[in-house]
Amino acid sequence: MTLKELNILLPEKKQSSACLNEAFSAQVLGVSASSLATYRKNGLGPEYIKIDNGKKGRVLYPKTALVEWLNKTIKTA
């Protein structure tokens, strides 16, 4: 998958964003948001950025990290 292919999957307003929130990232990866959170907690998921601390902190996933993780995961499957 390429960044261009990823952007095609997204709504137009999300195509210009550098990062996606957890819900959109999970949708792109084809998993639930809770599965993505579990991957993150176990160090298995894509690279992410945490904004603020605690439970209310936002987690964002750079689109490039999603593409890299998807491609790495597909190769090892």
Buried (B, 14 or more C-beta within 10 A) or exposed (E): BEEEEBBEEBEEEBEEBEBBBBEBBBBBBEBEBEEBBEBBEEEEBBEBEEEEEEEEEEBBBBBBBBBBBBEEEEEEE
